[in-house]
Amino acid sequence: MSNEFEKDTQSKRNDFIDAAVAFVVSFVFFAAIFSVAVVIDLIGSL
């Protein structure tokens, strides 16, 4: 007996694409926070 949810999936996209996009978005977000912190540190050391 197969799973009834596997017959009618809402999204046919590959999960790897969603995972890669989420990884890139989170990486860019944390890189932006780090960059802002570096700029504030440089301004504070002047």
C-alpha positions in Angstrom: 0.0 0.0 0.0 1.5 3.3 -1.1 1.3 6.6 0.7 -1.8 8.6 -0.5 0.2 11.9 -0.2 2.8 10.7 -2.7 0.2 10.4 -5.4 -0.9 14.0 -5.3 2.1 16.2 -4.3 1.7 19.9 -4.2 5.2 20.7 -5.5 7.0 18.6 -8.2 10.3 20.6 -7.8 13.5 19.0 -6.7 14.2 19.4 -3.0 17.9 20.0 -3.6 17.1 23.2 -5.4 15.1 24.5 -2.5 17.8 23.5 0.0 20.5 25.2 -2.1 18.5 28.4 -2.3 17.9 28.4 1.4 21.7 27.8 2.0 22.7 30.7 -0.3 20.1 33.0 1.2 21.2 32.3 4.8 24.9 32.6 3.8 24.3 36.0 2.2 22.3 37.1 5.3 25.1 36.2 7.7 27.7 37.6 5.4 25.8 40.9 5.4 25.6 41.0 9.2 29.4 40.2 9.3 30.1 43.0 6.8 28.1 45.5 8.8 29.9 44.5 11.9 33.3 44.9 10.2 32.4 48.4 8.9 31.2 49.5 12.4 34.4 48.1 13.9 36.5 50.0 11.4 34.6 53.2 12.0 34.9 52.8 15.7 38.7 52.4 15.5 39.2 55.7 13.7 
